[in-house]
Amino acid sequence: MLLDPSESKQTYVEDCEVCCNPIQLSVIFFDGELIGFEAVNIEQ
């Protein structure tokens, strides 16, 4: 998974590479370094 550190806080949806179910990803960067990551299964 590629993450873009140009935005400090990001939330987006991506399909799981293994099961293809949608996952909501939330990431936080500080000075270009990843300091927070959360992945939540949003399958209905």
PDB file of N, CA, C and O in Angstrom, chain B, residues numbered from 101:
ATOM      1  N   MET B 101       0.843  -1.161   0.000  1.00  0.00           N
ATOM      2  CA  MET B 101       0.000   0.000   0.000  1.00  0.00           C
ATOM      3  C   MET B 101       0.895   1.233   0.000  1.00  0.00           C
ATOM      4  O   MET B 101       1.827   1.339   0.798  1.00  0.00           O
ATOM      5  N   LEU B 102       0.608   2.139  -0.881  1.00  0.00           N
ATOM      6  CA  LEU B 102       1.364   3.386  -0.959  1.00  0.00           C
ATOM      7  C   LEU B 102       0.582   4.495  -0.267  1.00  0.00           C
ATOM      8  O   LEU B 102      -0.614   4.667  -0.504  1.00  0.00           O
ATOM      9  N   LEU B 103       1.262   5.237   0.582  1.00  0.00           N
ATOM     10  CA  LEU B 103       0.656   6.353   1.299  1.00  0.00           C
ATOM     11  C   LEU B 103       1.356   7.639   0.900  1.00  0.00           C
ATOM     12  O   LEU B 103       2.572   7.657   0.708  1.00  0.00           O
ATOM     13  N   ASP B 104       0.594   8.710   0.775  1.00  0.00           N
ATOM     14  CA  ASP B 104       1.120  10.010   0.376  1.00  0.00           C
ATOM     15  C   ASP B 104       1.261  10.910   1.604  1.00  0.00           C
ATOM     16  O   ASP B 104       0.248  11.321   2.170  1.00  0.00           O
ATOM     17  N   PRO B 105       2.476  11.226   2.029  1.00  0.00           N
ATOM     18  CA  PRO B 105       2.676  12.048   3.229  1.00  0.00           C
ATOM     19  C   PRO B 105       2.487  13.553   3.006  1.00  0.00           C
ATOM     20  O   PRO B 105       2.743  14.339   3.918  1.00  0.00           O
ATOM     21  N   SER B 106       2.043  13.971   1.811  1.00  0.00           N
ATOM     22  CA  SER B 106       1.896  15.402   1.543  1.00  0.00           C
ATOM     23  C   SER B 106       0.724  16.025   2.317  1.00  0.00           C
ATOM     24  O   SER B 106       0.719  17.235   2.543  1.00  0.00           O
ATOM     25  N   GLU B 107      -0.262  15.226   2.726  1.00  0.00           N
ATOM     26  CA  GLU B 107      -1.378  15.686   3.555  1.00  0.00           C
ATOM     27  C   GLU B 107      -1.222  15.082   4.938  1.00  0.00           C
ATOM     28  O   GLU B 107      -0.989  13.879   5.060  1.00  0.00           O
ATOM     29  N   SER B 108      -1.347  15.894   5.989  1.00  0.00           N
ATOM     30  CA  SER B 108      -1.096  15.389   7.340  1.00  0.00           C
ATOM     31  C   SER B 108      -2.165  14.417   7.827  1.00  0.00           C
ATOM     32  O   SER B 108      -1.846  13.479   8.558  1.00  0.00           O
ATOM     33  N   LYS B 109      -3.434  14.617   7.441  1.00  0.00           N
ATOM     34  CA  LYS B 109      -4.511  13.704   7.845  1.00  0.00           C
ATOM     35  C   LYS B 109      -5.292  13.288   6.605  1.00  0.00           C
ATOM     36  O   LYS B 109      -5.695  14.123   5.795  1.00  0.00           O
ATOM     37  N   GLN B 110      -5.498  11.977   6.474  1.00  0.00           N
ATOM     38  CA  GLN B 110      -6.198  11.456   5.312  1.00  0.00           C
ATOM     39  C   GLN B 110      -7.122  10.320   5.724  1.00  0.00           C
ATOM     40  O   GLN B 110      -6.801   9.542   6.622  1.00  0.00           O
ATOM     41  N   THR B 111      -8.267  10.232   5.063  1.00  0.00           N
ATOM     42  CA  THR B 111      -9.174   9.101   5.222  1.00  0.00           C
ATOM     43  C   THR B 111      -9.673   8.740   3.833  1.00  0.00           C
ATOM     44  O   THR B 111     -10.137   9.604   3.089  1.00  0.00           O
ATOM     45  N   TYR B 112      -9.579   7.469   3.484  1.00  0.00           N
ATOM     46  CA  TYR B 112     -10.064   7.034   2.188  1.00  0.00           C
ATOM     47  C   TYR B 112     -10.430   5.560   2.253  1.00  0.00           C
ATOM     48  O   TYR B 112     -10.122   4.879   3.231  1.00  0.00           O
ATOM     49  N   VAL B 113     -11.096   5.063   1.194  1.00  0.00           N
ATOM     50  CA  VAL B 113     -11.534   3.679   1.129  1.00  0.00           C
ATOM     51  C   VAL B 113     -10.742   2.981   0.030  1.00  0.00           C
ATOM     52  O   VAL B 113     -10.556   3.513  -1.064  1.00  0.00           O
ATOM     53  N   GLU B 114     -10.284   1.782   0.351  1.00  0.00           N
ATOM     54  CA  GLU B 114      -9.511   0.974  -0.591  1.00  0.00           C
ATOM     55  C   GLU B 114      -9.941  -0.480  -0.424  1.00  0.00           C
ATOM     56  O   GLU B 114     -10.285  -0.910   0.678  1.00  0.00           O
ATOM     57  N   ASP B 115      -9.921  -1.232  -1.517  1.00  0.00           N
ATOM     58  CA  ASP B 115     -10.258  -2.655  -1.433  1.00  0.00           C
ATOM     59  C   ASP B 115      -9.081  -3.438  -0.871  1.00  0.00           C
ATOM     60  O   ASP B 115      -7.929  -3.178  -1.216  1.00  0.00           O
ATOM     61  N   CYS B 116      -9.378  -4.402   0.000  1.00  0.00           N
ATOM     62  CA  CYS B 116      -8.363  -5.278   0.576  1.00  0.00           C
ATOM     63  C   CYS B 116      -7.700  -6.076  -0.548  1.00  0.00           C
ATOM     64  O   CYS B 116      -8.391  -6.603  -1.420  1.00  0.00           O
ATOM     65  N   GLU B 117      -6.384  -6.170  -0.535  1.00  0.00           N
ATOM     66  CA  GLU B 117      -5.650  -6.908  -1.553  1.00  0.00           C
ATOM     67  C   GLU B 117      -5.862  -8.413  -1.439  1.00  0.00           C
ATOM     68  O   GLU B 117      -5.617  -9.139  -2.402  1.00  0.00           O
ATOM     69  N   VAL B 118      -6.307  -8.892  -0.291  1.00  0.00           N
ATOM     70  CA  VAL B 118      -6.496 -10.328  -0.074  1.00  0.00           C
ATOM     71  C   VAL B 118      -7.933 -10.747  -0.355  1.00  0.00           C
ATOM     72  O   VAL B 118      -8.168 -11.660  -1.147  1.00  0.00           O
ATOM     73  N   CYS B 119      -8.908 -10.079   0.295  1.00  0.00           N
ATOM     74  CA  CYS B 119     -10.312 -10.523   0.194  1.00  0.00           C
ATOM     75  C   CYS B 119     -11.191  -9.603  -0.661  1.00  0.00           C
ATOM     76  O   CYS B 119     -12.354  -9.924  -0.905  1.00  0.00           O
ATOM     77  N   CYS B 120     -10.664  -8.485  -1.111  1.00  0.00           N
ATOM     78  CA  CYS B 120     -11.367  -7.512  -1.968  1.00  0.00           C
ATOM     79  C   CYS B 120     -12.508  -6.766  -1.266  1.00  0.00           C
ATOM     80  O   CYS B 120     -13.254  -6.044  -1.928  1.00  0.00           O
ATOM     81  N   ASN B 121     -12.663  -6.919   0.043  1.00  0.00           N
ATOM     82  CA  ASN B 121     -13.667  -6.158   0.778  1.00  0.00           C
ATOM     83  C   ASN B 121     -13.179  -4.726   0.985  1.00  0.00           C
ATOM     84  O   ASN B 121     -11.973  -4.504   1.100  1.00  0.00           O
ATOM     85  N   PRO B 122     -14.089  -3.745   1.036  1.00  0.00           N
ATOM     86  CA  PRO B 122     -13.676  -2.356   1.240  1.00  0.00           C
ATOM     87  C   PRO B 122     -13.178  -2.115   2.667  1.00  0.00           C
ATOM     88  O   PRO B 122     -13.733  -2.635   3.636  1.00  0.00           O
ATOM     89  N   ILE B 123     -12.130  -1.322   2.765  1.00  0.00           N
ATOM     90  CA  ILE B 123     -11.525  -0.964   4.047  1.00  0.00           C
ATOM     91  C   ILE B 123     -11.390   0.552   4.093  1.00  0.00           C
ATOM     92  O   ILE B 123     -10.907   1.171   3.144  1.00  0.00           O
ATOM     93  N   GLN B 124     -11.823   1.149   5.212  1.00  0.00           N
ATOM     94  CA  GLN B 124     -11.624   2.583   5.409  1.00  0.00           C
ATOM     95  C   GLN B 124     -10.280   2.779   6.102  1.00  0.00           C
ATOM     96  O   GLN B 124     -10.050   2.250   7.190  1.00  0.00           O
ATOM     97  N   LEU B 125      -9.410   3.529   5.477  1.00  0.00           N
ATOM     98  CA  LEU B 125      -8.074   3.790   6.008  1.00  0.00           C
ATOM     99  C   LEU B 125      -7.988   5.227   6.501  1.00  0.00           C
ATOM    100  O   LEU B 125      -8.415   6.154   5.813  1.00  0.00           O
ATOM    101  N   SER B 126      -7.440   5.405   7.685  1.00  0.00           N
ATOM    102  CA  SER B 126      -7.182   6.735   8.233  1.00  0.00           C
ATOM    103  C   SER B 126      -5.712   6.783   8.617  1.00  0.00           C
ATOM    104  O   SER B 126      -5.228   5.937   9.369  1.00  0.00           O
ATOM    105  N   VAL B 127      -5.007   7.781   8.095  1.00  0.00           N
ATOM    106  CA  VAL B 127      -3.578   7.908   8.378  1.00  0.00           C
ATOM    107  C   VAL B 127      -3.260   9.328   8.830  1.00  0.00           C
ATOM    108  O   VAL B 127      -3.919  10.286   8.424  1.00  0.00           O
ATOM    109  N   ILE B 128      -2.248   9.448   9.670  1.00  0.00           N
ATOM    110  CA  ILE B 128      -1.794  10.749  10.151  1.00  0.00           C
ATOM    111  C   ILE B 128      -0.274  10.808   9.990  1.00  0.00           C
ATOM    112  O   ILE B 128       0.446   9.903  10.411  1.00  0.00           O
ATOM    113  N   PHE B 129       0.191  11.885   9.376  1.00  0.00           N
ATOM    114  CA  PHE B 129       1.619  12.123   9.197  1.00  0.00           C
ATOM    115  C   PHE B 129       2.029  13.372   9.978  1.00  0.00           C
ATOM    116  O   PHE B 129       1.236  14.298  10.144  1.00  0.00           O
ATOM    117  N   PHE B 130       3.260  13.387  10.448  1.00  0.00           N
ATOM    118  CA  PHE B 130       3.845  14.577  11.062  1.00  0.00           C
ATOM    119  C   PHE B 130       5.259  14.711  10.525  1.00  0.00           C
ATOM    120  O   PHE B 130       6.076  13.802  10.676  1.00  0.00           O
ATOM    121  N   ASP B 131       5.547  15.844   9.899  1.00  0.00           N
ATOM    122  CA  ASP B 131       6.849  16.081   9.266  1.00  0.00           C
ATOM    123  C   ASP B 131       7.235  14.947   8.322  1.00  0.00           C
ATOM    124  O   ASP B 131       8.388  14.518   8.287  1.00  0.00           O
ATOM    125  N   GLY B 132       6.236  14.458   7.543  1.00  0.00           N
ATOM    126  CA  GLY B 132       6.497  13.414   6.566  1.00  0.00           C
ATOM    127  C   GLY B 132       6.636  12.009   7.125  1.00  0.00           C
ATOM    128  O   GLY B 132       6.904  11.069   6.377  1.00  0.00           O
ATOM    129  N   GLU B 133       6.454  11.852   8.450  1.00  0.00           N
ATOM    130  CA  GLU B 133       6.581  10.546   9.087  1.00  0.00           C
ATOM    131  C   GLU B 133       5.211  10.052   9.538  1.00  0.00           C
ATOM    132  O   GLU B 133       4.442  10.803  10.139  1.00  0.00           O
ATOM    133  N   LEU B 134       4.908   8.796   9.248  1.00  0.00           N
ATOM    134  CA  LEU B 134       3.640   8.202   9.638  1.00  0.00           C
ATOM    135  C   LEU B 134       3.587   8.036  11.153  1.00  0.00           C
ATOM    136  O   LEU B 134       4.427   7.348  11.735  1.00  0.00           O
ATOM    137  N   ILE B 135       2.590   8.671  11.797  1.00  0.00           N
ATOM    138  CA  ILE B 135       2.482   8.562  13.257  1.00  0.00           C
ATOM    139  C   ILE B 135       1.174   7.914  13.695  1.00  0.00           C
ATOM    140  O   ILE B 135       1.009   7.590  14.871  1.00  0.00           O
ATOM    141  N   GLY B 136       0.233   7.722  12.755  1.00  0.00           N
ATOM    142  CA  GLY B 136      -1.022   7.080  13.099  1.00  0.00           C
ATOM    143  C   GLY B 136      -1.614   6.364  11.903  1.00  0.00           C
ATOM    144  O   GLY B 136      -1.566   6.871  10.782  1.00  0.00           O
ATOM    145  N   PHE B 137      -2.179   5.168  12.142  1.00  0.00           N
ATOM    146  CA  PHE B 137      -2.765   4.373  11.073  1.00  0.00           C
ATOM    147  C   PHE B 137      -3.914   3.557  11.641  1.00  0.00           C
ATOM    148  O   PHE B 137      -3.765   2.912  12.679  1.00  0.00           O
ATOM    149  N   GLU B 138      -5.060   3.579  10.971  1.00  0.00           N
ATOM    150  CA  GLU B 138      -6.201   2.764  11.373  1.00  0.00           C
ATOM    151  C   GLU B 138      -6.865   2.212  10.125  1.00  0.00           C
ATOM    152  O   GLU B 138      -7.075   2.942   9.156  1.00  0.00           O
ATOM    153  N   ALA B 139      -7.197   0.924  10.142  1.00  0.00           N
ATOM    154  CA  ALA B 139      -7.903   0.276   9.051  1.00  0.00           C
ATOM    155  C   ALA B 139      -9.151  -0.381   9.606  1.00  0.00           C
ATOM    156  O   ALA B 139      -9.076  -1.169  10.549  1.00  0.00           O
ATOM    157  N   VAL B 140     -10.323  -0.054   9.015  1.00  0.00           N
ATOM    158  CA  VAL B 140     -11.598  -0.575   9.495  1.00  0.00           C
ATOM    159  C   VAL B 140     -12.333  -1.232   8.332  1.00  0.00           C
ATOM    160  O   VAL B 140     -12.508  -0.620   7.278  1.00  0.00           O
ATOM    161  N   ASN B 141     -12.763  -2.482   8.524  1.00  0.00           N
ATOM    162  CA  ASN B 141     -13.552  -3.196   7.530  1.00  0.00           C
ATOM    163  C   ASN B 141     -14.925  -2.548   7.464  1.00  0.00           C
ATOM    164  O   ASN B 141     -15.610  -2.445   8.481  1.00  0.00           O
ATOM    165  N   ILE B 142     -15.334  -2.112   6.283  1.00  0.00           N
ATOM    166  CA  ILE B 142     -16.648  -1.462   6.146  1.00  0.00           C
ATOM    167  C   ILE B 142     -17.596  -2.309   5.315  1.00  0.00           C
ATOM    168  O   ILE B 142     -18.569  -1.792   4.766  1.00  0.00           O
ATOM    169  N   GLU B 143     -17.323  -3.605   5.216  1.00  0.00           N
ATOM    170  CA  GLU B 143     -18.218  -4.500   4.473  1.00  0.00           C
ATOM    171  C   GLU B 143     -19.592  -4.487   5.129  1.00  0.00           C
ATOM    172  O   GLU B 143     -19.713  -4.518   6.353  1.00  0.00           O
ATOM    173  N   GLN B 144     -20.613  -4.440   4.302  1.00  0.00           N
ATOM    174  CA  GLN B 144     -21.984  -4.368   4.827  1.00  0.00           C
ATOM    175  C   GLN B 144     -22.639  -5.715   4.851  1.00  0.00           C
ATOM    176  O   GLN B 144     -23.793  -5.832   5.263  1.00  0.00           O
TER     177      GLN B 144
END
